[in-house]
Amino acid sequence: MDLFTHGRAAQIQQESPLANRMRPRTLDEYVGQAHILGPGRLLRRAIQADQLSSLIFYGPPGTGKTTLAMVIANSTRSHFITINAVLAGVKEIREAIETAQERRNLYGQRTTLFVDEVHRWNKAQQDALLPWVENGAIILIGATTENPYFEVNKALVSRSRIFQLKPLTEEDLTQIARQALADEERGYGRLPVHIDDDALAHLVDVANGDARGVLNALELAVETTPEGEDGRIHITLEVAEESIQRRAVLYDKEGDVHYDTISAFIKSVRGSDPDAAMYWLAKMEYAGEDPRFLFRRMAILAGEDIGMADPNAITVVLSCWQAFERIGMPEGRFPLALAALYLSTAPKSNSAFAFFDARGAVEKEQEAEVPNHLRDGNRDKEGFGHGAGYLYPHAYRGHWVAQQYLPAALQGKLFYQPSDQGYEQRIREQVARRREEQIASLMESERLGDGEIYTTSPKNRARDAWLQRTISNSGRNLGQQRDRLFELAGVQRHHLILDLNAGSGLLTWEAVRRAPEGGVWALTADLQAGDALRQMAERLPEMERPSILIGQLAELDYLLGLRGETDLKFDHILARNLFTEYDLRMTDEEEIRRLRDWLLPDGRLCLIQTVPRHGQRLYRLVEWGEQTKLRDKVAVAEEAIYHDESDPLVNWDEADVQAALTAVGFTHIHAQLETETSQRQITEAHLTRWFGEGEGERMGYGRRLQAGGLTKKEVAQVETLYRQQLVGRVAEWGTAVLFLISECDGFSRHSNS
């Protein structure tokens, strides 16, 4: 570049709009997007280490996508090429690739290609990049305002890491505006500009998260306002209002915002929030969305999310839809709003999904014949006996009789689960009672037919498969616990997460999926489990792997120190059965305080904890008949087991957990104690263990009953009764599970408060 070209480029830069002149040049100048560029975040680490892979920046206009690419250009040692997909084609792609190959061959230098508006390229243009991204000849950085998962080739997306940029906050925009006013080289620092606080607040508010919008408005205000008598350029609220008057609504009827907004509307109606439903409905109508599309989605919701809780909901929607077609706009907004309000305030039930469960059974289960008593007897009743044994419900009291209507392989299978809302609440007990009678009818017929129904070598394997499904549901319960915890925790893509009791990785791998732009650390005291976690982590790309730490809870600071992460803090600490796994007692205040110290300000402690004190009582599993006195003695003795002050395994409950956390500074503690019911088959081994001597210092159940006041003879009676009623039986087993979310408000790691 000669002096004349350089001078001309400098002049063009000086005369360019303020928004272009004020583009940040380094990470320190960059404002906003702390969720992906804050200390410790993946993208910041990669930029600082100059170890970038192909990236795609996705977000609305004015959030800093192109600016971030320019910052990377100033930070990387690779050759940087910039092209705009609106203006460039295959020719420019080939030139960029030739340059990249030449620099790699001659100088061993990598090339980074930044493509602005990458979604504007057609499939052929995007495909032209694939081989060169694949072999590492170029590192692609794409910027797009459209969802890359829909608008960019899947092959390119699979080879790139997606980072979503969010609209800037009011604080971000205020900082950007004040930087422009103070910068003497690129902004207005040399001019005597004074802007009133309410004027700046107006510019920031109407810009609606768009940095370019606030800088363009500021530029117009400064450039068109003459100096006053005092020699200052005074920007008042009136001037600011003239510079930027109307908030733009970002909405594209075929784009990402369209789908996001209708999703927000549906979720607001499903969540019974009429205010939010009105807001999102108004936004879509204001932006020109077709009301027929909205009515169609509401009709679907009436069946999917309200269903039998209010069977009238779908009638209301269809009536409002018909009224809209007859009235038209603008008055048609009234039936549109009426339908949304009715659905928002109606009781909710998704029991209509029973159809899809049944459809899944049709797809997966072996084809089953129609039971003989349900077959049509009009054609071959005499020859094959079809229809024989059918009980005509109208001939019975209440117009109902207990008989089986499902195929033999599916008897006992439940598809429809009535909710406790609205109309369904009225029919729920009736449905449950009739099912109980049907299952009782099935059990009685099997007892009289084949004999013992619980058998290791069943004659009817389909029936036995159903029984086993009801028995072994522990994996499903664990999955439900995991999903419930993450639902309450509010984990975001950029969060730093610590799994304090990683074990099998139940929470760890879900955290990796939920926070791909942050980081995950997992601690386990089990060496074998830790090795397994590390082997699984090795299968992931290096930048995506969780950090697996093996050791006790008290060793965590030391383990982090070995990695040079002494001051690392987390957005979320997750753990399942933290107190029982590490034998952490409620009185160990110093140990519990460490949980708070490992959290960032406003971080969250998220726990799943089984509470033994509220666990299943054995005496409730049996029928005592006339032995009421013995039952009462057993009940008192068994309850005493769970209130033994000397036993740290059971001498606490959810109130003690909350008190222990409050004592060390945790606030906003949200705790939910739920009872999970599972099916357990009681065996001889259970009884032998319960009435044995116990393990180590812990007494067995039988000895505990003796300690609670029962004689040896009475304990023997209890054992006999339990063996008679429980061995071989599938019992409803209740487990108390505590879901706890607690926040830490602004404490520092070494705070003494």
Secondary structure by P-SEA (a helix, b strand, c coil): ccaaaaaaaaaaaaaccccccccccccccccccccccccccaaaaaaaaccccbbbbbbcccccaaaaaaaaaaccccbbbbbbcccccaaaaaaaaaaaaaaaaaccbbbbbbbcccccccaaaaaaaaaaaaaccbbbbbbbcccccccccaaaaaabbbbbbccccaaaaaaaaaaaaaccccccccccccccaaaaaaaaaaccccaaaaaaaaaaaaaaccccccccccccaaaaaaaccbbbbbcccccaaaaaaaaaaaaaaaaccaaaaaaaaaaaaaacccaaaaaaaaaaaaaccccccccaaaaaaaaaaaaaaacccccaaaaaaaaaaaaaacccccccaaaaaaaaaaacccccccccccccccccccccccccccccccccccccccccccccccccccccccccccccccaaaaaaaaaaaaaaaaaaaaaaccccccccccccaaaaaaaaaaccaaaaaaaaaaaaaaaaacccccbbbbbccccccaaaaaaaaaccccbbbbbbccaaaaaaaaaaaaacccccccccccccccaaaaaaaaaccccccccbbbbccccccccccccaaaaaaaaaaaccccbbbbbbccccccccccccccccccaaaaaaaaaaaaaaaaaccccccccccaaaaaaaaaaaccccbbbbbbbbbbbbbbcaaaaaaaacccccccccaaaaaaaacccaaaaaaaaaaaaacccccccbbbbbbbbbbbbbccccccccc
